[in-house]
Amino acid sequence: MFLFYSTLKSDECIVLAEDEHQHCTKVLRKQLNDQIFVTDGKGHIFTCTIVSISKNQTQCQIVETVFKPPVEPGVTIAISPTKNAARIEWFVEKAVEIGISSIVLFQAKRTEKKSYNPARLEKIMVSAMKQSLNVHLPAISYIQNLFELIKTSEQYTHKFIAYCDGPTDQIIHAGHLSGHSIALIGPEGDFTGEEINLALAHQFIPVSLGESRLRTETAGIMALIQMKLKTTQSC
């Protein structure tokens, strides 16, 4: 099944625009009365029939709607942007494919990259969602100050912080994660002692991601995989 993505929906119709419209009509050469599948990124899969093709959009009649509930409990990775933008883009793509619930990009004291391209990251996320048939588009947010993120983390049931030369216990050795969990992954220069201490004071559990010293984006994927495993295992 090939999925298109659109949020331009009414009661009975959904419209493909911009890149989705171009891909549907110019690349795949879909025509009137062809059947396609569209998701809104909120768990819905719409079986549609193409009823109109114009220069700028493809209009579709919704024939059937199927809802796929999100995987619970949720998993969030909060990660500092890498100096090389391609690396954080790689992380975002793979995290969506694996089934992350949300991504938080934050600035730490040693973060070298002070900005990111939200439009490009959204395109990467949409593409990864469609490719992997994960019909829930993860939320992505940006927090300017790591301290703000730590101090407003009460909504998470399980909280972890991974850093070098400290903890030895891994997330995979933790008990079953019964609620929404978050892991903090620091910048390429790692967290400062002050940042670590603040996280520990707010009930973040220090964890290791293994014996190897990992790049930031690799650490993010490792943490995500371990957390996903612990949300599916029984105690």
C-alpha positions in Angstrom: 0.0 0.0 0.0 1.3 3.5 -0.9 0.1 6.3 1.4 -0.4 9.9 0.6 -0.6 12.6 3.3 -3.1 15.4 3.7 -4.8 17.4 6.4 -7.1 19.2 3.9 -10.2 17.2 4.7 -13.9 17.8 4.9 -16.7 15.4 5.8 -16.6 13.4 2.5 -13.5 14.7 0.6 -9.8 15.1 1.1 -7.5 17.1 -1.1 -3.8 16.5 -2.1 -1.8 19.7 -2.7 1.8 20.7 -3.4 4.3 17.8 -3.2 1.6 15.1 -2.6 -0.4 16.3 -5.6 2.6 16.4 -7.8 3.7 12.9 -6.7 0.2 11.5 -7.2 -0.4 12.9 -10.7 3.0 13.5 -12.2 5.1 10.7 -10.8 2.6 7.9 -10.2 0.4 9.2 -12.9 -2.9 8.5 -11.1 -6.0 9.4 -13.0 -9.7 10.1 -12.4 -11.5 7.2 -10.7 -8.3 5.6 -9.5 -8.3 4.4 -5.9 -5.6 5.8 -3.5 -4.9 5.7 0.3 -4.4 8.9 2.3 -3.6 9.5 5.9 -4.0 12.6 8.0 -1.1 11.7 10.3 -3.6 11.3 13.2 -4.2 7.6 12.8 -6.7 7.6 10.0 -6.3 5.8 6.7 -8.8 7.0 4.1 -9.6 4.8 1.0 -10.4 7.4 -1.7 -11.4 7.7 -5.3 -9.9 10.5 -7.3 -12.8 12.8 -8.6 -10.9 15.8 -9.8 -7.4 16.8 -10.9 -6.5 20.4 -11.4 -3.2 22.2 -11.9 -2.6 22.6 -8.2 -4.6 19.9 -6.4 -6.1 16.4 -6.5 -9.6 16.1 -5.0 -10.6 12.7 -3.6 -13.9 11.2 -2.5 -13.6 9.3 0.8 -15.0 5.8 0.4 -13.9 4.2 3.7 -12.1 5.3 6.8 -10.0 3.1 9.1 -8.6 4.3 12.4 -5.4 2.9 13.9 -4.9 3.9 17.5 -1.5 5.2 18.6 0.9 2.8 20.3 0.8 3.3 24.1 2.6 4.2 26.2 4.3 6.9 24.3 8.0 7.4 23.9 9.8 10.8 23.6 13.4 11.6 22.8 14.7 15.0 23.7 17.9 15.6 21.8 20.3 18.4 21.1 20.7 19.4 17.5 24.0 18.2 15.9 26.5 20.6 14.3 26.0 18.7 11.0 22.3 19.1 10.2 22.3 15.9 8.2 22.9 13.9 11.3 19.9 15.2 13.2 17.8 14.7 10.0 18.9 11.1 9.9 17.9 10.7 13.5 14.4 12.2 12.9 13.9 9.9 9.8 14.8 6.7 11.6 13.0 7.7 14.8 9.7 8.1 12.9 10.2 4.8 11.1 10.7 3.1 14.5 7.6 4.6 15.9 8.5 7.5 18.2 5.7 9.5 19.8 7.4 12.9 19.9 10.7 14.6 19.4 12.0 17.6 21.4 15.0 19.6 20.2 16.7 21.6 22.9 19.6 23.9 23.4 22.1 22.8 26.1 25.2 24.8 27.2 27.5 22.9 24.8 25.1 22.8 21.8 26.9 24.1 18.8 23.9 24.2 16.4 21.7 27.1 17.4 18.9 26.6 14.9 17.2 24.0 12.6 15.0 24.0 9.6 11.5 23.0 10.8 10.0 22.8 7.2 12.7 20.4 6.1 12.3 18.2 9.2 8.5 18.1 8.7 9.0 16.9 5.2 11.4 14.2 6.4 8.9 13.1 9.1 6.0 12.9 6.6 8.1 10.9 4.2 9.3 8.5 6.9 5.7 8.1 8.2 4.4 7.2 4.8 7.3 4.8 4.0 6.9 2.9 7.2 3.1 3.0 7.2 3.1 4.6 10.7 0.0 6.7 10.3 0.6 8.8 13.4 2.9 11.8 12.6 5.0 12.4 15.7 4.9 15.9 17.3 8.2 17.9 17.1 9.0 20.9 19.3 11.9 23.1 20.0 12.8 24.3 23.5 15.4 27.1 23.8 16.6 26.2 27.2 17.3 22.7 28.6 16.5 23.9 32.1 13.0 24.8 31.0 12.5 21.3 29.6 13.8 19.6 32.8 11.6 21.8 35.0 8.4 21.1 33.0 8.8 17.4 32.7 6.1 16.3 35.2 3.9 14.9 32.4 6.3 12.0 31.9 6.0 8.8 34.0 9.6 7.6 33.3 12.5 10.1 32.8 16.0 9.2 31.8 19.2 11.1 31.1 22.1 9.5 29.2 25.6 10.8 29.5 29.2 9.6 29.3 31.5 8.5 32.1 28.8 8.2 34.7 26.0 5.7 34.9 26.4 2.0 34.1 22.8 0.8 34.1 21.1 0.7 30.7 17.4 1.5 29.9 17.0 -2.0 28.7 17.7 -3.2 32.3 14.9 -1.0 33.7 11.5 -2.4 34.6 8.5 -2.3 32.3 7.7 1.3 31.2 4.0 1.6 32.0 3.6 5.3 31.1 4.9 7.9 28.7 8.7 8.0 28.9 11.4 10.5 27.9 15.1 10.3 27.5 17.5 13.3 27.3 20.3 13.0 24.8 23.0 15.7 25.1 25.1 17.6 22.6 28.3 16.4 21.0 30.2 17.8 24.0 27.9 16.1 26.4 25.9 17.6 29.3 27.6 19.8 31.8 27.7 18.8 35.5 25.1 21.5 36.3 22.7 20.2 33.7 23.1 16.6 35.0 22.6 17.6 38.6 19.4 19.6 37.7 18.0 16.6 35.9 18.7 14.3 38.8 17.1 16.7 41.1 13.9 16.5 39.0 13.9 12.7 39.2 15.6 11.9 35.9 17.3 8.5 36.1 20.9 8.4 34.9 21.5 5.7 32.3 24.2 4.4 30.0 23.6 3.3 26.4 26.4 0.8 26.3 30.2 0.6 26.4 30.8 2.4 23.1 30.9 6.2 23.0 28.1 7.0 20.6 27.4 10.0 18.4 24.5 12.1 19.4 22.1 10.8 16.7 23.2 7.2 17.3 22.6 7.6 21.1 19.1 8.9 20.3 18.2 5.8 18.3 19.7 3.5 20.8 17.7 5.1 23.6 14.5 4.9 21.5 14.9 1.3 20.7 15.6 0.3 24.3 12.6 2.3 25.5 10.3 0.8 22.8 11.4 -2.6 23.9 10.6 -1.9 27.5 7.1 -0.6 26.7 6.2 -3.9 25.0 7.7 -6.2 27.6 5.8 -7.3 30.7 7.3 -6.8 34.2 
